[in-house]
Protein backbone atom coordinates (compact mmCIF):
# COMPACT_ATOMS: atom_id res chain seq x y z
CA UNK A 1 0.00 0.00 0.00
CA UNK A 2 2.91 2.31 0.75
CA UNK A 3 4.14 1.85 -2.83
CA UNK A 4 0.73 2.86 -4.22
CA UNK A 5 0.60 5.92 -2.01
CA UNK A 6 4.15 6.91 -3.02
CA UNK A 7 3.27 6.43 -6.69
CA UNK A 8 0.31 8.73 -6.21
CA UNK A 9 2.45 11.34 -4.51
CA UNK A 10 4.96 11.42 -7.39
CA UNK A 11 2.66 11.08 -10.41
CA UNK A 12 -0.70 12.08 -11.82
CA UNK A 13 -2.57 9.13 -10.30
CA UNK A 14 -4.58 9.70 -7.16
CA UNK A 15 -5.12 6.47 -5.28
CA UNK A 16 -7.89 6.45 -2.74
CA UNK A 17 -8.21 3.42 -0.55
CA UNK A 18 -10.90 1.86 1.52
CA UNK A 19 -9.96 -1.00 3.78
CA UNK A 20 -12.65 -3.53 4.46
CA UNK A 21 -12.15 -6.31 6.94
CA UNK A 22 -12.56 -9.78 5.64
CA UNK A 23 -11.54 -12.18 8.32
CA UNK A 24 -8.82 -10.57 10.39
CA UNK A 25 -11.32 -8.46 12.33
CA UNK A 26 -14.05 -11.06 12.47
CA UNK A 27 -14.75 -13.47 15.31
CA UNK A 28 -12.63 -16.59 15.46
CA UNK A 29 -15.68 -18.73 14.63
CA UNK A 30 -17.59 -16.75 12.00
CA UNK A 31 -20.88 -18.06 10.74
CA UNK A 32 -21.71 -15.52 8.03
CA UNK A 33 -20.79 -15.55 4.38
CA UNK A 34 -17.09 -14.94 3.72
CA UNK A 35 -17.81 -12.28 1.06
CA UNK A 36 -20.36 -9.74 2.25
CA UNK A 37 -22.59 -7.78 -0.11
CA UNK A 38 -20.90 -4.57 1.11
CA UNK A 39 -17.40 -5.76 0.22
CA UNK A 40 -18.56 -7.13 -3.14
CA UNK A 41 -20.29 -3.86 -4.04
CA UNK A 42 -17.19 -1.88 -3.09
CA UNK A 43 -14.97 -4.18 -5.17
CA UNK A 44 -17.29 -3.88 -8.18
CA UNK A 45 -17.24 -0.08 -7.98
CA UNK A 46 -13.43 0.09 -7.69
CA UNK A 47 -10.81 0.49 -10.40
CA UNK A 48 -8.54 -1.99 -8.62
CA UNK A 49 -8.65 -4.42 -5.73
CA UNK A 50 -5.55 -5.24 -3.71
CA UNK A 51 -5.66 -8.39 -1.63
CA UNK A 52 -3.36 -9.84 0.97
CA UNK A 53 -2.93 -13.41 2.12
CA UNK A 54 -6.07 -15.30 3.07
CA UNK A 55 -6.77 -18.26 5.28
CA UNK A 56 -4.49 -20.03 7.71
CA UNK A 57 -4.46 -22.66 10.43
CA UNK A 58 -6.77 -20.59 12.64
CA UNK A 59 -9.66 -21.30 10.27
CA UNK A 60 -8.83 -24.87 9.21
CA UNK A 61 -11.64 -26.32 11.33
CA UNK A 62 -14.37 -24.18 9.76
CA UNK A 63 -16.90 -25.58 7.35
CA UNK A 64 -15.67 -25.19 3.76
CA UNK A 65 -18.55 -22.83 2.90
CA UNK A 66 -17.40 -20.13 5.36
CA UNK A 67 -13.61 -20.44 5.18
CA UNK A 68 -11.75 -17.20 4.38
CA UNK A 69 -10.47 -18.35 1.00
CA UNK A 70 -14.08 -18.75 -0.16
CA UNK A 71 -14.28 -14.94 -0.20
CA UNK A 72 -11.40 -14.78 -2.63
CA UNK A 73 -12.86 -17.46 -4.87
CA UNK A 74 -16.27 -15.78 -4.85
CA UNK A 75 -14.71 -12.41 -5.62
CA UNK A 76 -12.84 -13.90 -8.59
CA UNK A 77 -16.08 -15.34 -9.95
CA UNK A 78 -18.11 -12.18 -9.38
CA UNK A 79 -15.51 -9.92 -11.01
CA UNK A 80 -14.70 -12.32 -13.85
CA UNK A 81 -11.05 -12.60 -12.81
CA UNK A 82 -10.24 -15.85 -14.54
CA UNK A 83 -6.57 -15.49 -15.50
CA UNK A 84 -3.63 -15.78 -13.15
CA UNK A 85 -0.37 -14.62 -14.74
CA UNK A 86 2.76 -15.97 -13.04
CA UNK A 87 5.98 -14.65 -14.53
CA UNK A 88 9.15 -16.69 -14.10
CA UNK A 89 12.37 -14.84 -14.75
CA UNK A 90 15.81 -15.76 -13.53
CA UNK A 91 18.08 -12.85 -12.81
CA UNK A 92 21.69 -13.72 -13.68
CA UNK A 93 23.13 -13.14 -10.17
CA UNK A 94 20.72 -15.80 -8.82
CA UNK A 95 21.70 -18.55 -11.26
CA UNK A 96 24.19 -20.01 -8.78
CA UNK A 97 21.44 -20.32 -6.14
CA UNK A 98 19.38 -22.66 -8.31
CA UNK A 99 19.39 -26.40 -7.70
CA UNK A 100 19.69 -26.72 -11.48
CA UNK A 101 22.94 -26.08 -13.33
CA UNK A 102 23.37 -22.37 -14.13
CA UNK A 103 23.69 -23.13 -17.84
CA UNK A 104 20.30 -24.88 -17.72
CA UNK A 105 18.43 -22.04 -16.03
CA UNK A 106 20.30 -19.12 -17.61
CA UNK A 107 17.94 -16.85 -19.49
CA UNK A 108 14.75 -18.35 -18.07
CA UNK A 109 11.94 -15.95 -18.90
CA UNK A 110 8.45 -17.36 -19.21
CA UNK A 111 4.89 -16.70 -18.20
CA UNK A 112 2.64 -19.36 -16.71
CA UNK A 113 -1.02 -18.63 -17.47
CA UNK A 114 -3.43 -20.37 -15.13
CA UNK A 115 -7.23 -20.47 -15.20
CA UNK A 116 -8.78 -19.40 -11.89
CA UNK A 117 -12.52 -19.87 -12.03
CA UNK A 118 -13.54 -22.79 -14.19
CA UNK A 119 -13.05 -26.46 -14.76
CA UNK A 120 -11.46 -28.30 -11.87
CA UNK A 121 -10.62 -25.11 -9.95
CA UNK A 122 -14.00 -25.14 -8.23
CA UNK A 123 -14.54 -28.86 -8.53
CA UNK A 124 -15.91 -30.79 -5.60
CA UNK A 125 -14.61 -34.29 -4.91
CA UNK A 126 -17.13 -36.89 -6.01
CA UNK A 127 -15.73 -39.63 -3.83
CA UNK A 128 -12.64 -41.40 -2.57
CA UNK A 129 -11.28 -44.74 -3.63
CA UNK A 130 -8.58 -46.89 -2.09
CA UNK A 131 -5.96 -47.90 -4.60
CA UNK A 132 -4.49 -51.43 -4.42
CA UNK A 133 -0.98 -50.30 -3.46
CA UNK A 134 -1.87 -48.45 -0.24
CA UNK A 135 -3.09 -44.97 -0.93
CA UNK A 136 -6.47 -43.32 -1.20
CA UNK A 137 -7.31 -41.22 -4.25
CA UNK A 138 -9.96 -38.57 -4.70
CA UNK A 139 -12.35 -38.87 -7.62
CA UNK A 140 -12.96 -35.54 -9.26
CA UNK A 141 -14.40 -35.73 -12.76
CA UNK A 142 -14.83 -32.44 -14.54
CA UNK A 143 -15.30 -30.89 -17.91
CA UNK A 144 -14.20 -27.51 -19.17
CA UNK A 145 -16.54 -25.70 -21.55
CA UNK A 146 -15.06 -24.46 -24.81
CA UNK A 147 -15.59 -20.73 -23.99
CA UNK A 148 -13.46 -21.14 -20.83
CA UNK A 149 -10.70 -22.81 -22.82
CA UNK A 150 -10.84 -20.11 -25.49
CA UNK A 151 -10.70 -17.19 -23.05
CA UNK A 152 -7.67 -18.48 -21.14
CA UNK A 153 -5.94 -19.48 -24.38
CA UNK A 154 -6.59 -15.97 -25.73
CA UNK A 155 -4.89 -14.45 -22.67
CA UNK A 156 -1.89 -16.75 -23.11
CA UNK A 157 -1.62 -16.12 -26.88
CA UNK A 158 -1.95 -12.34 -26.43
CA UNK A 159 0.79 -12.41 -23.78
CA UNK A 160 3.02 -14.47 -26.07
CA UNK A 161 2.42 -12.10 -28.99
CA UNK A 162 3.25 -9.14 -26.77
CA UNK A 163 6.46 -10.80 -25.58
CA UNK A 164 7.48 -11.58 -29.16
CA UNK A 165 6.84 -7.98 -30.23
CA UNK A 166 8.64 -6.50 -27.22
Secondary structure, DSSP 8 states (H G I E B T S, - for coil): -HHHHHHHHTSS---------SSTTS-TT--S-SS-HHHHHHHHTSS---------GGGTTS-GGGSHHHHHHHHHHHHT--EEEEEEE--GGGGGGSSS-HHHHTT-EEEEEEE-SSGGGG----EEEE-SSS-EEEE------HHHHHHHHHHHHHHHHHHHH-
